[in-house]
């Protein structure tokens, strides 16, 4: 298999890298994080101008039909730059809409950069189990009425439309009976509480009280939203793995530079063999994470490209393995980098602390290591192969 990126992918990554170095510097990012909204309209406009908001969307809706591998190179650069704009949240929401086969008007606006999306999936009791849904949707005339509360909705307050999972049948943790809705963020009955997370990004608690939507708000088919929900979540997890890889790359490089310049006993501390061994261990974790993240992107791209006929089992297995392995690497690389920087590693003035916070938050988003390890083990054939 050829794991070399195409020339067009490398050119896009290079353009994004140049913009980050020129306009999205560490100090510029700190100013954005500290602003009232936590995002920059100018930065979002630039992402749209570069074609990133249109990249993964269908050509029929102004997109470029990019797949998860195309997104891999983009997410790496966003991770290196610690970009806090609601790009992942919007692209994940767009994946829900794309798989649903409707809402072309919303996809048109996303591609043009005029609409941001957020995915209201998690709840207080659900932790990482997206099937555990207490939010209820009941039929109301020709539409639906939603009631419930969603927790830690990434960039929920910055979105114009929310993708909401609700239960329309079955038990609270059943796969059957899940329905997905596209809900306007300013619809009557929607209340959003915006907070800043540990890594500087924004999240929100979303309260739904008698929120009425029409029948056209349903994404896919009523009572049968699990397949879309699981596939879209895998897509989002693959994007996050690529972003974490970019952040680890940058943090590894910054740590290496620090060891070359910080002096102790008259020599750079990078000459100490014990610290060289720790850097070598970080590099091994980083490269293993790179392989798994790329494999997940390939499997997601294959599954998406075949329009429902792809191998969903391979996608699940690869994404679960990648999220687990990249999560382990993120924790190890982040902790080692902070320790090697000494006391400076936890100060707000040093980028290392911000990378560490971002990697820590990544590990908890769309399933932590324990969740995805259990998911990998639960895949058909694993226990049979283990016994053999």
C-alpha positions as CSV (number, residue, x, y, z in Angstrom):
1,X,0.0,0.0,0.0
2,X,1.3,3.5,-0.9
3,X,1.3,5.7,2.2
4,X,2.8,8.7,0.4
5,X,0.6,11.7,0.2
6,X,-0.5,13.2,-3.1
7,X,1.1,16.4,-4.3
8,X,-2.2,18.3,-3.9
9,X,-2.5,17.2,-0.3
10,X,1.0,18.3,0.5
11,X,0.4,21.7,-1.2
12,X,-2.8,22.2,0.9
13,X,-0.9,21.3,4.1
14,X,1.9,23.7,3.1
15,X,-0.5,26.6,2.5
16,X,-2.2,25.9,5.9
17,X,1.2,25.8,7.6
18,X,2.3,29.1,6.1
19,X,-0.9,30.8,7.2
20,X,-0.5,29.5,10.8
21,X,3.1,30.6,10.9
22,X,2.2,34.1,9.6
23,X,-1.2,34.9,11.1
24,X,-2.0,32.3,13.8
25,X,1.0,32.6,15.9
26,X,1.1,31.4,19.6
27,X,0.5,34.9,20.8
28,X,-2.4,35.4,18.3
29,X,-3.9,32.2,19.5
30,X,-3.7,33.2,23.2
31,X,-5.6,36.4,22.3
32,X,-8.3,34.4,20.5
33,X,-8.6,32.0,23.4
34,X,-9.0,34.9,25.9
35,X,-11.6,36.7,23.8
36,X,-15.3,36.6,24.7
37,X,-16.2,34.2,22.0
38,X,-13.1,32.1,22.0
39,X,-12.9,32.0,18.2
40,X,-11.9,34.3,15.4
41,X,-14.2,35.2,12.5
42,X,-11.1,36.3,10.5
43,X,-9.4,32.9,11.1
44,X,-12.6,31.1,10.1
45,X,-12.9,33.1,6.9
46,X,-9.3,32.2,6.0
47,X,-10.1,28.5,6.5
48,X,-13.0,28.9,4.2
49,X,-10.9,30.8,1.6
50,X,-8.4,27.9,1.7
51,X,-11.2,25.6,0.8
52,X,-11.1,23.6,4.1
53,X,-14.8,24.0,4.9
54,X,-15.6,22.6,1.5
55,X,-12.9,19.9,1.4
56,X,-14.8,16.8,2.7
57,X,-18.3,17.8,1.3
58,X,-19.9,16.4,-1.8
59,X,-19.3,18.3,-5.1
60,X,-23.0,18.7,-5.5
61,X,-23.0,21.0,-2.5
62,X,-19.9,23.1,-3.4
63,X,-17.4,20.7,-1.9
64,X,-14.4,18.8,-3.2
65,X,-15.3,15.2,-2.3
66,X,-12.3,14.9,0.0
67,X,-12.0,11.8,2.1
68,X,-10.5,11.1,5.5
69,X,-7.0,10.8,4.2
70,X,-7.3,14.3,2.7
71,X,-8.6,15.5,6.0
72,X,-5.6,13.8,7.7
73,X,-3.1,16.2,6.3
74,X,-5.3,19.2,7.2
75,X,-5.9,18.0,10.8
76,X,-2.2,17.4,11.4
77,X,-1.5,21.1,10.6
78,X,-4.4,22.3,12.7
79,X,-3.0,20.2,15.6
80,X,0.5,21.7,15.1
81,X,-0.9,25.2,15.2
82,X,-3.2,24.5,18.2
83,X,-6.0,26.0,16.1
84,X,-9.1,26.5,18.3
85,X,-11.7,27.3,15.6
86,X,-14.8,25.0,15.4
87,X,-13.5,23.1,12.4
88,X,-13.7,19.5,13.7
89,X,-17.2,20.2,15.2
90,X,-18.4,21.6,11.9
91,X,-16.9,18.8,9.8
92,X,-18.3,16.2,12.1
93,X,-21.7,17.7,11.9
94,X,-21.4,17.9,8.1
95,X,-20.6,14.1,8.1
96,X,-23.9,13.5,9.8
97,X,-25.8,15.5,7.3
98,X,-23.9,13.9,4.3
99,X,-24.7,10.4,5.5
100,X,-28.3,11.4,6.2
101,X,-28.8,12.2,2.5
102,X,-30.7,15.4,2.9
103,X,-30.2,18.9,4.2
104,X,-28.4,19.9,1.1
105,X,-29.1,23.6,1.9
106,X,-27.1,23.3,5.1
107,X,-24.2,21.6,3.4
108,X,-24.1,24.4,0.8
109,X,-23.7,26.9,3.7
110,X,-21.1,24.8,5.4
111,X,-19.0,24.5,2.2
112,X,-19.2,28.3,1.8
113,X,-18.0,28.9,5.4
114,X,-21.3,30.7,6.4
115,X,-22.6,28.0,8.8
116,X,-20.9,26.3,11.7
117,X,-22.2,23.1,13.2
118,X,-21.9,21.3,16.5
119,X,-22.9,17.8,17.6
120,X,-24.9,17.4,20.8
121,X,-24.4,13.7,21.5
122,X,-23.1,13.2,25.1
123,X,-25.2,13.3,28.2
124,X,-24.5,13.4,31.9
125,X,-25.0,9.7,32.4
126,X,-23.6,8.4,29.1
127,X,-19.9,9.2,29.5
128,X,-18.5,7.7,26.3
129,X,-21.4,5.5,25.3
130,X,-23.2,7.3,22.5
131,X,-26.1,4.8,22.7
132,X,-26.9,5.9,26.2
133,X,-29.5,8.6,25.4
134,X,-32.1,10.0,27.8
135,X,-33.1,12.9,25.6
136,X,-36.6,12.2,24.3
137,X,-38.2,13.1,21.0
138,X,-42.0,12.5,20.7
139,X,-44.1,13.0,17.6
140,X,-46.0,16.3,17.7
141,X,-48.4,16.6,14.8
142,X,-46.3,16.5,11.6
143,X,-43.1,17.1,13.5
144,X,-41.3,16.3,16.8
145,X,-40.9,17.8,20.2
146,X,-37.5,17.4,22.0
147,X,-36.7,17.4,25.7
148,X,-33.4,16.7,27.4
149,X,-29.9,18.0,28.2
150,X,-26.6,17.5,26.3
151,X,-23.3,17.9,28.0
152,X,-19.9,19.1,26.7
153,X,-21.0,20.0,23.2
154,X,-17.9,21.1,21.4
155,X,-18.4,24.7,20.1
156,X,-22.1,24.4,20.8
157,X,-22.4,28.2,21.5
158,X,-20.6,29.0,18.2
159,X,-22.8,26.9,16.0
160,X,-25.8,27.9,14.0
161,X,-27.2,24.4,13.8
162,X,-26.9,21.5,16.3
163,X,-26.9,17.8,15.4
164,X,-28.9,16.2,18.3
165,X,-29.3,12.6,19.1
166,X,-32.6,11.7,20.8
167,X,-34.5,8.5,21.8
168,X,-37.7,7.9,19.9
169,X,-38.1,4.3,20.9
170,X,-36.4,1.3,22.7
171,X,-34.5,1.3,25.9
172,X,-32.1,3.9,27.1
173,X,-29.0,2.1,25.8
174,X,-30.5,0.3,22.8
175,X,-29.1,0.9,19.3
176,X,-32.7,0.8,17.9
177,X,-34.9,3.7,18.5
178,X,-32.3,6.5,18.1
179,X,-33.2,9.4,15.8
180,X,-30.9,12.3,14.8
181,X,-32.1,15.8,14.3
182,X,-30.8,19.0,12.8
183,X,-31.9,21.7,15.2
184,X,-31.4,25.5,14.8
185,X,-29.3,26.8,17.7
186,X,-31.7,29.7,18.1
187,X,-34.9,27.6,18.1
188,X,-37.4,28.4,20.9
189,X,-36.6,26.2,23.9
190,X,-32.9,25.8,23.2
191,X,-30.7,27.1,25.9
192,X,-26.9,27.1,25.6
193,X,-24.3,27.7,28.4
194,X,-20.8,28.4,27.0
195,X,-17.7,27.5,28.9
196,X,-13.9,27.4,28.1
197,X,-12.3,24.0,28.5
198,X,-8.9,23.1,29.8
199,X,-7.3,23.3,26.4
200,X,-8.7,26.7,25.5
201,X,-11.4,25.4,23.2
202,X,-15.1,26.1,23.8
203,X,-17.8,23.7,24.8
204,X,-21.4,24.1,25.9
205,X,-24.2,22.5,27.9
206,X,-27.3,22.5,25.7
207,X,-30.8,22.3,27.4
208,X,-33.7,21.3,25.2
209,X,-37.1,22.2,26.6
210,X,-40.1,21.5,24.4
211,X,-38.1,22.3,21.3
212,X,-40.3,21.7,18.2
213,X,-38.9,20.7,14.9
214,X,-40.6,19.7,11.7
215,X,-40.3,16.3,10.0
216,X,-37.6,17.6,7.7
217,X,-35.2,18.0,10.6
218,X,-34.7,14.2,10.9
219,X,-31.3,13.1,9.7
220,X,-31.6,9.8,7.9
221,X,-34.5,7.6,9.1
222,X,-36.5,7.9,12.4
223,X,-35.6,5.2,14.9
224,X,-32.7,4.0,12.8
225,X,-30.0,6.6,13.5
226,X,-27.4,4.4,15.2
227,X,-25.5,3.4,12.0
228,X,-25.1,7.0,11.0
229,X,-24.2,8.0,14.6
230,X,-21.5,5.3,14.9
231,X,-20.0,5.9,11.5
232,X,-19.9,9.7,11.9
233,X,-18.4,9.3,15.4
234,X,-15.7,7.1,13.9
235,X,-15.0,9.7,11.3
236,X,-14.7,12.4,14.0
237,X,-12.4,10.1,16.0
238,X,-10.1,9.6,13.0
239,X,-9.9,13.4,12.5
240,X,-9.0,13.9,16.2
241,X,-6.3,11.2,16.0
242,X,-4.7,13.2,13.1
243,X,-5.0,16.4,15.0
244,X,-3.4,14.8,18.1
245,X,-0.6,13.5,15.9
246,X,0.2,17.0,14.7
247,X,0.2,18.4,18.3
248,X,2.6,15.6,19.4
249,X,4.9,16.3,16.4
250,X,5.1,19.9,17.4
251,X,5.6,19.1,21.1
252,X,8.3,16.6,20.3
253,X,10.1,19.2,18.2
254,X,9.8,21.9,20.9
255,X,11.1,19.5,23.5
256,X,14.1,18.5,21.4
257,X,14.9,22.2,20.8
258,X,14.7,22.8,24.5
259,X,17.1,20.0,25.3
260,X,19.6,21.5,22.9
261,X,19.5,24.9,24.4
262,X,18.9,24.5,28.1
263,X,22.3,24.1,29.9
264,X,23.2,22.4,33.1
265,X,26.8,21.9,34.4
266,X,28.0,23.9,31.4
267,X,26.6,21.6,28.7
268,X,23.2,21.2,27.0
269,X,21.0,18.8,28.9
270,X,20.3,17.0,25.7
271,X,23.8,15.4,26.0
272,X,22.7,13.5,29.1
273,X,22.1,9.9,28.1
274,X,19.1,9.4,30.4
275,X,17.3,12.3,28.7
276,X,18.2,10.9,25.2
277,X,16.6,7.6,26.2
278,X,13.4,9.4,27.1
279,X,13.3,11.3,23.8
280,X,13.8,8.0,22.0
281,X,10.9,6.5,23.9
282,X,8.8,9.5,22.9
283,X,9.8,9.1,19.3
284,X,8.7,5.4,19.3
285,X,5.3,6.3,20.8
286,X,4.9,9.1,18.2
287,X,5.7,6.9,15.2
288,X,3.4,4.1,16.4
289,X,0.6,6.6,16.8
290,X,1.3,7.9,13.3
291,X,0.9,4.5,11.8
292,X,-2.3,3.8,13.6
293,X,-3.8,7.2,12.9
294,X,-3.1,6.9,9.2
295,X,-4.6,3.4,9.1
296,X,-7.7,4.7,10.7
297,X,-8.0,7.4,8.1
298,X,-7.5,4.9,5.3
299,X,-10.2,2.5,6.7
300,X,-12.7,5.4,7.2
301,X,-12.0,6.6,3.7
302,X,-12.6,3.2,2.3
303,X,-15.8,2.7,4.2
304,X,-17.1,6.2,3.1
305,X,-16.0,5.8,-0.5
306,X,-18.0,2.7,-1.0
307,X,-21.2,4.5,0.1
308,X,-22.5,2.1,2.7
309,X,-21.0,-1.0,1.1
310,X,-17.7,-0.6,2.8
311,X,-16.3,-2.8,5.5
312,X,-17.8,-1.2,8.7
313,X,-16.2,-3.9,10.9
314,X,-12.7,-2.9,9.6
315,X,-13.5,0.7,10.2
316,X,-14.6,0.1,13.7
317,X,-11.6,-2.1,14.5
318,X,-9.1,0.4,13.0
319,X,-10.6,3.5,14.7
320,X,-10.9,1.8,18.1
321,X,-7.3,0.7,17.8
322,X,-6.1,4.1,16.7
323,X,-8.0,6.1,19.3
324,X,-6.5,3.8,22.0
325,X,-2.9,3.8,20.7
326,X,-2.9,7.6,19.9
327,X,-4.5,8.3,23.3
328,X,-1.7,6.3,25.0
329,X,1.0,8.1,23.0
330,X,-0.6,11.5,23.7
331,X,-0.5,10.9,27.4
332,X,3.1,9.6,27.3
333,X,4.5,12.3,25.0
334,X,2.7,15.0,26.8
335,X,3.8,14.0,30.3
336,X,7.4,13.4,29.2
337,X,7.6,16.7,27.4
338,X,6.4,18.6,30.5
339,X,8.9,16.8,32.7
340,X,11.8,17.4,30.3
341,X,10.9,21.1,30.3
342,X,11.0,21.2,34.1
343,X,9.0,23.8,35.9
344,X,8.6,25.8,32.6
345,X,6.6,23.0,31.2
346,X,3.4,24.0,33.1
347,X,3.6,27.7,32.6
348,X,1.0,29.5,30.4
349,X,3.8,31.4,28.6
350,X,5.3,28.2,27.1
351,X,3.6,26.4,24.1
352,X,4.4,23.0,25.7
353,X,1.8,23.5,28.4
354,X,-0.8,24.3,25.8
355,X,0.0,21.2,23.7
356,X,-0.1,19.1,26.9
357,X,-3.6,20.4,27.7
358,X,-4.8,19.9,24.2
359,X,-3.6,16.3,24.2
360,X,-5.2,15.6,27.6
361,X,-8.5,16.8,26.3
362,X,-8.2,14.8,23.0
363,X,-7.9,11.6,25.1
364,X,-11.4,12.3,26.6
365,X,-13.2,13.3,23.4
366,X,-15.3,10.7,21.5
367,X,-14.2,7.9,23.8
368,X,-11.2,7.5,26.0
369,X,-8.5,4.8,25.9
370,X,-10.5,2.4,28.1
371,X,-13.7,2.8,26.1
372,X,-12.0,2.1,22.8
373,X,-9.9,-0.8,24.1
374,X,-13.2,-2.4,25.3
375,X,-14.7,-1.7,21.9
376,X,-11.8,-3.2,20.1
377,X,-12.0,-6.4,22.2
378,X,-15.7,-6.6,21.6
379,X,-15.3,-6.8,17.8
380,X,-16.4,-10.1,16.3
381,X,-13.6,-12.8,16.2
382,X,-11.3,-11.1,18.7
383,X,-11.9,-13.5,21.5
384,X,-11.9,-16.5,19.1
385,X,-8.5,-15.5,17.8
386,X,-7.2,-15.0,21.3
387,X,-8.4,-18.5,22.4
388,X,-6.8,-20.0,19.3
